[in-house]
Amino acid sequence: MKIDVATANDETLKFRALELLAHGVIPLEQWAAVFENPAFSAWPGLLSKAFSVWFPTQIDYLQGHDECVAIEKELSKRGVVVGPVFELHRQLESAFKGVLALFSIEEQLFLRDRRLHNVHGRLQLNAYEEHDAPLFDAATGLVRRTKFTADNYRAIMLQYYSTLAETSAALLNRMLDSKEFAVLATLHATRLKMGEHFQPLIEQMGVNAACGSS
């Protein structure tokens, strides 16, 4: 839930900045191990499902950009020192954009549809008269809501679902073989692991109480 940046106290703003960062890191941490584990190579269906569940969370994270910028500006105006949290936001945002740019609007829409089916069982989406989806526009570097008619949506889905296993594997391999995903994986491993990097970040920001630390 968004907060009123102008009226929130310093600790609330700092905690929210950490929370927004975690919204991108936690899904990555949960699924990156699946993508990188050789033991799962014999389970392509599992890997494809994990990919479709995780992939749209990058777009979810990018939608918090404006709030994050507003928090940084407000804390800076107040003279509050917060450490590297906003630098990490920018690095993660850049890495996500690199990965998202590997995929067309239609491919992103397909992966979003797969996530809705796998996580929420939203099969009734196919009956909607219009679909309104947040998708990443590589040309502008922004997430934009894009509308599709029911007929257009079904035609796009048919294109991908008719060869589901092959299509899913090709999209996943495109990401795993890319330098963009290597950048993201390295950023996570070196600066954003929850167990290793978040506790020092929390301590630097002085929000231990808000985060439930002793």
N, C-alpha and C positions, 0 to 999 in steps of 0.2 A: 504494500500500500504506500502510495506517495505521501510525503509529508509536506507541511508548509515550511519551506526552506527559510523564509524571512523571519518566522516567529519561533522556530524550533531552537532549543538550546544547543550549545556546542557539542555535548556528549551525544545527543540524539542525531545530530548531523554526521558526526564521525562514525557512529554505529551504522547509520544508513549507508554511508560510503562503503563500509566493509561488507554490509549485507548485499549491496548491489554487485560487488566484486565476487562474492561467494556464489551469486546466482549464475555466474559464468563458469566458475572453477569447479563447483561441486559436481555438476553433470559431466564435465570433462573428466574429472578424476574417477567418477564411477564407471565410465565407459572406456576410457583410454586403455585401461588394463586389458579389456576384452580385445580391443583391436591389436594390441601389441603382443599378446600371448600366443606363441606358436601352437600351444595345445588346442586352441580353438580353430586352427586352420582346417580341421576335418569337419567342422560344423558351419558350412557357409550360410545356411539358413539362419542360424543363431547370430552370426556376425552381421548379416544384412539387417536383421531385426534390430540389433543393438545400434547399428548405424542410423537407421531411420528414426529411432527413439531419440538419439542424442543430437543428430544434425540440426533440427529446428531450434534447439535450445540456444544455439549461437544467435539466431535472429531474436529470440526472446531477450537475450542479454543486451544486444545492441539497442533495443527499444528503451533501455534505461539511460541512454547517452545524455539526453537533455537534462534529466534530473541530476545525474552525476556532475555535469558541468556546472549546474546551478549551485550545488552543494560546495564544490571547490571554490567558486567565486565568492560565495557567502563566507566561508571559513577564512579565505584569504583577506577579505574585507575586514574581518574581525581580528586579523593578526594571529590566527590560531595555526600552530605548526602541527602538521599531521603526518610527516614522514612520506614514504614513497607510494602510498595507496593510490593516488591519482595517476602517478606515472605507470603503475601496474595496470590500472584501468586502460590507459591509452595503449599499452603494449598488447594487452589481451584483445582489445577491440581491433587493433591492427591485424593481429594474427587471425582472428575470426574472419575478418573481411577478406583476407588472403584465401582462406579455405572456401568461403562462400562464393568468391568470384570464380572458382573452378566450375561452377554449376549454373546452367541456364535458369531462367525464371520457371520454365516448365518442369525442369528437373527438381528444382526446389519445391514446387507445388506438389509433385508426386511424393517426395520424401515427407512433406508435411501431411499428406493424406495417409501415408503409411503409418506415421506416428499416431494420428488420430484413431486409426483402426486398431493398432497394436496396444495403445495405452488406454484409450477411452471407449473403444468399441463403437465409434461414431459412423456406422455404416449408413445411417440415414442421411449423411451428407450428400449422397448421390441424388436425393430427392429435392434438394434445395433449388429454388428458381434462380438464385444468384449466389456466387461464392465471393467472399471478400477476404483476401489473405495478405498478411504482412510478408513481404519477400524482399530479398536484397538485390538492389540495382547496382551492378558493378560499375556502370557508367558514371553514376553520381556518388557512389560510396555510401548510399543511404538506404534504410529500410523504408519501403513505401507500401501502402495498402493497395493491392491490385484486384480489380473486379473481373470475374469471369461469368459468362452466362452458363446456365445448366448444360446446354449442348456443347459449348466449348470445353467446359470442365470434363464432361464425360469423354469427349474425343481425346483430350490430353491423357486422361487416366487409362483409356483403352490402349493408347500407344505404348504405355509402359507396363501395364498389367498383363498384356497379352504375352509378354516374354518376361515374366516377373523375376524368375531366378537369375536369368542372364543379365537383365537390366540392373538388378540390385547389386550383383557381384561386380559389374563393370563400374558402377558409380562408386562403390566402396573402394575398389582397387585404384580408381583415379585419385581418390583422396590419399590413400595410404602411400602411394608411390610418388606423391608430390613433395616438392621442397616446402610448400606452404604448410603442409601438415607437420613436416619435420621441424619447422620454426615453432609451431604451436606446441608440439610435444616437448621441445627443448625448454621453452618458456615455462611450461608447467613443471617440468622436472627440476629446474634450477631456481625458480622464484615463486612458484604458486602452489606447491603441495600443501594441503591443509595441515597435515601433521607436523611438517617441518617449518613452514614459512608463515602460517597465519598467526600462531601464538606470539612470535616476536613482533609481528605487525600490530596485533591487538595491544601489546604492552607499550609499544612506541606511541600509540594513539591515546593511551590512557583510558580505555573503555573496558577494562576487565570486568567491572561490576555489571555493566550492561550486557556483556557477552556470557555472563554466568561463571566467570573465573573466580578463583579464590584470591 
